[in-house]
Amino acid sequence: MASLKEMRNRIGSVKATQKITKAMQMVAAAKLRRAQDAAESARPYATRMASVIANLAQGVSGDGAPLLLKGTGREQKHLVVVATADRGLAGGFNSSIARAAREYIGRLIRDGKDVQIICIGRKGRDQLRRYFGERILHTYEIASAKTLTLDLVQPVATQVLELFEAGEADVVTLFYSRFKSVISQVPTARKLIPAEVHQASAGAQPDLKGGVYTYEPDEESILEALLPRNIAVQLLGALLENQAGFFASQMSAMDNATRNAGDMIASLTLQYNRSRQAQITKELIEIISGAEAL
Amino acid sequence: MAKIHFSLVAPERELFAGDVDQVDAPGTEGDFGVLYGHAPFMTTLRPGEVIVRDGAANRIFTIQGGFADITPESFTLLAEHAVEITAAN
């Protein structure tokens, strides 16, 4: 049985931990709101771009279509971009993305494909390094930037495009966590190259009043200008969703930790009071029986 | 006169959305102005100024290139690095 002093120290340390987790939870909640706003305000651009590309893609589905859209026709060389957070203490957030990526990469390797990896965020790299250390080309530590901008993401997009143009990557897949709601983030894989054309967004055709689109310059040139930019935009969107998801996940993880600490304090305090009372009773018995013996 | 719905979106956020009289934009193959009822038109943009005219008020934005999608009723401008020039009048 631990001494009373030891138990007091124990309770004190759990209380200190609880204060920290409580503070982290509140900070995460505040940051979550900002991250959610940022993710929301970036959405119009991404959706508009997707629908414009979908519209254009219908017109150039032949041989003239840019390679970024129709792919190289090969599937041998895969590039996997894994976006996680730079920091932990967020429940299973980083692990679930890394696990999804790991399963995917493992499958590709078993099929005899060449796989290369680009990591965004330290945590993902730490988890993948154990399995695929020699395949990781580069790690970008931009996931925890205070405000994510297109400029920050551009180097990643540039490297992806360079690898694609050098013939080092036929298929590029992005792993990130889709922010479904505060309590649910879903690890998601998205094909960056060849570009996924969402037919659903193409269905929302604007009313042209019988007119036909004029293109300046021609459709192919516009697509060729838009597709590389779309990669950066998709990366940015994914990182913004990741950031919101990270804070949401951290918030609920810290909420759990705070509650657990509370339970622990309650049970430790009960135990402490019991043994203190037991000691008092014991001392009383000793005094009384001592007095009776006289 | 009917107004055209103009929205200017940058990657990080939407800078302008609303009904205006006229929008001037710098296309790669020449500047152009858009009024309500413009023919459907898509073009890439070069760096320059976008002027949004509504009544007597003008709002001017600089963009570092981008993309324009014009239908008879609306004009969507996907801009890179758009910034509003304040007190331009």
Interface residues (C-beta under 8 A of the other chain):
Chain A: A38 S41 A42 P44 Y45 R48 M49 V52 L56 T147 T149 L150 P206 D207 L208 K209 G211 V212 Y213 T214 Y215 E216 P217 S221 I222 A225 L226 R229 A232 V233 L236
Chain B: S7 V9 A10 P11 E12 R13 E14 G27 T28 E29 G37 A39 P40 F41 M42 T43 T44 F67 D69 T71 P72 E73 S74 T76 L78 E80 H81
